Amino acid sequence: MHLLHLRLPYRAPSLYPPYALASRLQDHLRRSLLDLKDNRPGSKPYTPTIISFTPLPTYTLGRRQASPLTGDEATRLSAPVYYPSSPLASGGSSPLMSAPIQRIDGEHGTVNLPVSILHSPRGGLTTYHGPGQVVLWPILDLISSQHNKYTVRCYTRLLEKTTIFTLWKSFGIQAFTTDDPGVWVRSEDEGPLAKVAALGVHLRRHVSGLGTAINVDMPGPEVTSEALNPWARFVACGLEGKTVTSVRGELDKAKGNPQATQRYEGMLNPPAVAGAWAENLARNIGVEEVKTVGEDEVVSLLEELVSGKVTQEEVGEEEREFVRLIREQLDREGQMGGRRGI
């Protein structure tokens, strides 16, 4: 038994998958697992799976968001976010610059990325996902005999434990849990709590959905501009008095050691963190290894999902456009690689 890792490709600074596309893939895989549990003909054998991705800027509203956003709140959240035009914790730079380069401070080039606001089946209030973050969604049958079994509470602890261990083993960061959801750090003994990873779970007949999101390289509270820092536009998860941090932000605080950040530079990107997290999850649930699916195969699956052949659900134009662009990018990289090999 192995853990299958589906890593949605992206190319910084502007080619990121829409959150809705990752959600579509998750729904497809969960439906397939539920069909298997119902013994429907043609069902594929069970393989524990994890989806990892870094999406376009997206605010998600949890089930505790009882009242709709006001017009002013929606306008504030949906304003474009500006990111450095150099790759930010990238999966590789891209010549397909689908978002325009703009200068908002007269000095540094930035990429203007559109923002989505979506509802999520998780608990809680509003949170943010976007570039510099890795989202990790395991799709597991919590009562399968093919790996360790979990109650709802134990599964939540599994996600927390996996995240805490990954931060410690990969970066030497001491993280912990509190009475509030997520994984937290405290830079100083009496310093404020800061969330470094969010957590949200949705279960259907013991099949898991959603998971955790680790802030790898994102703006911290010292960046007060709402144009540059999407966290500055709202109170994350409704937790007043708490801040949000990232792995890079915590490493940068160790300025007394000049090698603190440089030592971990090779791991300071979402794909590397996703790979380490997947390995730790596999070990924790008791499976032998992780098999990471190649980008070409992942994109082929996405192409099938947006073609309309798999589901009758409406597919957004943003999803189709991303799949088209990332396929063009992979083909271009393949041609360049072929020429280098001649």
Salt bridges, closest charged atoms under 4 A:
ASP35 OD1 - ARG40 NH1 3.14
ASP38 OD1 - ARG205 NH2 2.59
GLU107 OE2 - HIS108 NE2 3.60
ASP141 OD2 - LYS37 NZ 3.25
ASP180 OD2 - LYS242 NZ 2.86
ASP217 OD2 - ARG248 NE 3.04
GLU226 OE2 - ARG76 NH2 2.46
GLU250 OE2 - LYS253 NZ 2.92
GLU265 OE2 - ARG248 NH2 2.72
GLU295 OE1 - ARG11 NH2 2.87
ASP296 OD1 - ARG327 NH1 2.52
GLU303 OE2 - ARG327 NE 2.93
GLU313 OE1 - ARG24 NH1 3.95
GLU313 OE2 - ARG31 NH1 3.83
GLU319 OE1 - ARG24 NE 2.73
GLU321 OE2 - ARG324 NH2 2.67
GLU328 OE2 - ARG324 NH1 2.54
GLU333 OE2 - ARG11 NE 2.84
